[in-house]
């Protein structure tokens, strides 16, 4: 009878503890997903507001200027030498600028789509992270209730593997956030 009461108290406390962890996980998950949505929206806004033309594109409109001197062969220093200055403008430069605009718009669309894709990947990793955290919490509770040291060591080994998996997920999330930033910087250049 005493074992049943102890078991009931243990299960009730485990339930209450797991419910508290679950509520914290929901708040953390919702907060992370809201932060992710803000980050993706800000990245897309940065991409869309990036300039189509850059300063180096305006240099295409400058005329080509050349300076030359003309004189008889032996009299390069004589007063009869003439200096010519010429400037030329090519109309094909206007077509180049139009091509630049089309290429930049394509790059911006690809970057916006890439940011959306990275956001989706991060969202799924956040879900996986909280599943692993939930499993890890339950496993730790089970380890505390196991009396056999050998069995507890086996379960602790499983908990350590889950902790490693959680660390890898966190690293992957951070890498994807950095990739979103890198995509924005590439478009803004």
VOGU-3710 file (C-alpha; in Angstrom, 3 decimals, decimal comma):
1> xxxxxxxxxx> 0,000/0,000/0,000  2,807/2,379/0,878  4,475/1,771/-2,530  1,223/2,659/-4,284  0,955/5,946/-2,376  4,607/6,775/-3,085  4,141/5,868/-6,724  0,985/8,017/-6,951  2,726/10,994/-5,354  5,716/10,540/-7,677
11> xxxxxxxxxx> 3,493/10,376/-10,773  1,462/13,410/-9,662  4,598/15,468/-9,053  6,019/14,320/-12,393  2,792/15,365/-14,122  2,766/18,783/-12,438  6,445/19,328/-13,207  6,060/18,285/-16,841  2,993/20,525/-17,215  5,035/23,480/-15,897
21> xxxxxxxxxx> 7,855/22,700/-18,332  5,341/22,385/-21,144  3,899/25,839/-20,384  7,409/27,348/-20,335  8,212/25,601/-23,634  5,103/27,002/-25,292  6,006/30,543/-24,216  9,629/30,095/-25,337  8,597/28,524/-28,632  6,081/31,278/-29,377
31> xxxxxxxxxx> 8,628/33,944/-28,496  11,276/32,386/-30,730  8,841/32,007/-33,611  7,749/35,638/-33,231  11,403/36,733/-33,239  11,970/34,626/-36,340  9,033/36,249/-38,136  10,361/39,706/-37,231  13,838/38,776/-38,473  12,517/37,394/-41,770
41> xxxxxxxxxx> 10,293/40,452/-42,304  13,185/42,825/-41,561  15,491/40,895/-43,903  12,942/40,983/-46,722  12,458/44,727/-46,151  16,230/45,252/-46,351  16,381/43,269/-49,569  13,477/45,112/-51,176  14,832/48,523/-50,153  18,307/47,811/-51,526
51> xxxxxxxxxx> 19,342/50,179/-54,285  19,012/49,003/-57,849  21,941/51,072/-59,039  25,270/51,618/-57,390  27,811/54,395/-57,741  30,002/52,312/-59,989  27,084/52,039/-62,440  27,002/55,814/-62,892  30,631/55,772/-64,002  29,452/54,167/-67,242
61> xxxxxxxxxx> 27,943/57,504/-68,299  31,218/59,378/-68,125  32,674/60,077/-71,558  35,980/58,615/-72,616  38,444/61,470/-72,862  41,728/61,255/-74,706  44,477/63,841/-75,121  46,940/63,639/-78,012  49,552/65,801/-79,729  50,255/66,049/-83,388
71> xxxxxxxxxx> 53,444/67,376/-84,894  55,899/66,587/-87,657  58,194/63,664/-86,873  61,357/65,565/-86,006  59,729/68,606/-84,454  58,054/67,222/-81,348  59,031/70,245/-79,288  58,397/72,884/-81,922  55,669/75,439/-81,701  53,807/73,906/-84,595
81> xxxxxxxxxx> 52,628/70,962/-82,503  48,921/70,745/-81,923  47,162/69,268/-78,906  43,850/67,519/-79,403  41,312/66,681/-76,755  38,512/64,311/-77,697  35,547/62,929/-75,791  33,299/60,089/-76,876  30,071/58,709/-75,506  28,722/55,301/-76,469
91> xxxxxxxxxx> 24,973/54,754/-76,567  25,383/51,097/-75,688  26,045/52,207/-72,099  22,327/52,926/-71,691  21,546/49,312/-72,577  24,119/48,130/-70,051  22,363/50,117/-67,334  19,021/48,534/-68,268  20,638/45,096/-68,069  22,053/45,942/-64,653
101> xxxxxxxxxx> 18,571/46,845/-63,416  17,116/43,534/-64,630  19,952/41,536/-63,067  19,611/43,342/-59,730  15,849/42,711/-59,638  16,477/39,004/-60,281  19,071/38,933/-57,497  16,644/40,648/-55,112  13,848/38,161/-55,892  16,197/35,202/-55,383
111> xxxxxxxxxx> 17,463/36,661/-52,102  13,923/37,271/-50,801  12,974/33,685/-51,635  16,150/32,401/-49,992  15,327/34,315/-46,808  11,836/32,779/-46,781  13,333/29,314/-47,213  15,864/29,881/-44,432  13,059/31,154/-42,189  11,066/27,977/-42,806
121> xxxxxxxxxx> 14,113/25,842/-42,003  14,692/27,748/-38,765  11,016/27,362/-37,833  11,239/23,584/-38,217  14,490/23,499/-36,238  12,823/25,455/-33,426  10,030/22,867/-33,329  12,604/20,067/-33,275  14,529/21,872/-30,529  11,505/21,978/-28,245
131> xxxxxxxxxx> 10,679/18,329/-28,942  14,198/17,375/-27,900  13,967/19,615/-24,821  10,690/17,909/-23,875  12,203/14,457/-24,360  15,271/15,467/-22,391  13,152/16,757/-19,476  11,124/13,554/-19,339  14,258/11,454/-19,554  15,893/13,336/-16,680
141> xxxxxxxxxx> 12,809/12,804/-14,543  12,903/9,093/-15,325  16,597/8,925/-14,431  15,882/10,496/-11,029  13,259/7,856/-10,266  15,389/4,840/-11,308  17,013/3,059/-8,398  19,272/0,666/-10,328  22,594/2,493/-11,002  23,368/0,492/-14,147
151> xxxxxxxxxx> 19,993/1,215/-15,701  20,258/4,859/-14,619  23,666/5,073/-16,341  22,164/3,714/-19,571  19,367/6,262/-19,450  21,878/9,008/-18,620  23,824/8,013/-21,733  20,642/8,498/-23,767  20,117/11,896/-22,104  23,664/12,905/-23,029
161> xxxxxxxxxx> 22,998/11,938/-26,649  19,846/14,074/-26,637  21,836/16,975/-25,167  24,373/16,649/-28,005  21,537/16,593/-30,519  20,093/19,734/-28,903  23,467/21,486/-29,133  23,721/20,606/-32,842  20,234/22,022/-33,441  21,174/25,265/-31,668
171> xxxxxxxxxx> 24,327/25,583/-33,786  22,347/24,954/-36,963  19,762/27,596/-36,011  22,520/30,140/-35,413  24,156/29,301/-38,758  20,878/29,836/-40,591  20,359/33,201/-38,872  23,884/34,181/-39,981  23,051/33,052/-43,518  19,987/35,336/-43,537
181> xxxxxxxxx> 22,212/38,255/-42,541  24,800/37,314/-45,158  22,103/37,193/-47,858  20,974/40,714/-46,932  24,539/42,024/-46,966  25,147/40,487/-50,405  22,120/42,252/-51,861  22,968/45,567/-50,225  26,491/45,561/-51,680
//
